[in-house]
């Protein structure tokens, strides 16, 4: 799919983009990065260089948008918003994410709303791995949802 000119949206089921895979593992706060890849697909924007990527995990009743990242030299050009919009447009179940306070307006522009509840059972910690770090962090994280 073409996005904003020469950038194209790609989807990778096989994690064939080593640069993305390495970046996620290197920056994971979780000792075991395997939960990041469980039932997940990676979407990325690429021109000649990798611009931005995100990971979407599928669960029985919802999706989880995570690991949204735009490389520093390509930030503030709208790539993350385009990537997310294109990646989620065919999804039929609610999409949840965790974000810092400063990112709430960004996600609201994409149609996400703050919600006080996680849709997850206690098994969520095992599925998402990093949640314990989110919840014990000094920063405030918010749950947001977009209903499809």
Rosetta blueprint (number, residue, H / E / L):
1 X L
2 X E
3 X E
4 X L
5 X L
6 X L
7 X E
8 X E
9 X E
10 X E
11 X E
12 X E
13 X L
14 X L
15 X L
16 X L
17 X L
18 X H
19 X H
20 X H
21 X H
22 X H
23 X H
24 X H
25 X H
26 X H
27 X H
28 X L
29 X L
30 X L
31 X L
32 X L
33 X L
34 X H
35 X H
36 X H
37 X H
38 X L
39 X L
40 X E
41 X E
42 X E
43 X E
44 X E
45 X E
46 X E
47 X L
48 X L
49 X L
50 X E
51 X E
52 X E
53 X E
54 X E
55 X E
56 X E
57 X E
58 X E
59 X L
60 X L
61 X L
62 X E
63 X E
64 X E
65 X E
66 X E
67 X E
68 X E
69 X E
70 X E
71 X L
72 X H
73 X H
74 X H
75 X L
76 X L
77 X L
78 X L
79 X H
80 X H
81 X H
82 X H
83 X H
84 X H
85 X H
86 X H
87 X H
88 X H
89 X L
90 X L
91 X L
92 X L
93 X L
94 X E
95 X E
96 X E
97 X E
98 X E
99 X E
100 X E
101 X H
102 X H
103 X H
104 X H
105 X H
106 X H
107 X H
108 X H
109 X H
110 X L
111 X L
112 X L
113 X E
114 X E
115 X L
116 X L
117 X L
118 X L
119 X L
120 X L
121 X L
122 X L
123 X L
124 X H
125 X H
126 X H
127 X H
128 X H
129 X L
130 X L
131 X H
132 X H
133 X H
134 X H
135 X H
136 X H
137 X L
138 X L
139 X L
140 X L
141 X E
142 X E
143 X E
144 X E
145 X E
146 X E
147 X L
148 X L
